[in-house]
């Protein structure tokens, strides 16, 4: 038995086709996607990632202590 909503979001959910998605991680990432935004954007993103990683590492160290 399944529930079918009469609301718009429920109807949209019912219309979505299920697919058996299997991501392929062995292929190399297409660098054109990152470079499409320019090197300044990429540098800003990498700096934000570095900052998040540093904060994560500090939090993990605190938890481990």
Secondary structure, 3 states (H helix, E strand, C coil): CCCCCCCHHHHHHHHCCCCCCCCCCCCCCCHHHHHCCCHHHHHHHHHHHHHHHHHHHHHHHHHHC
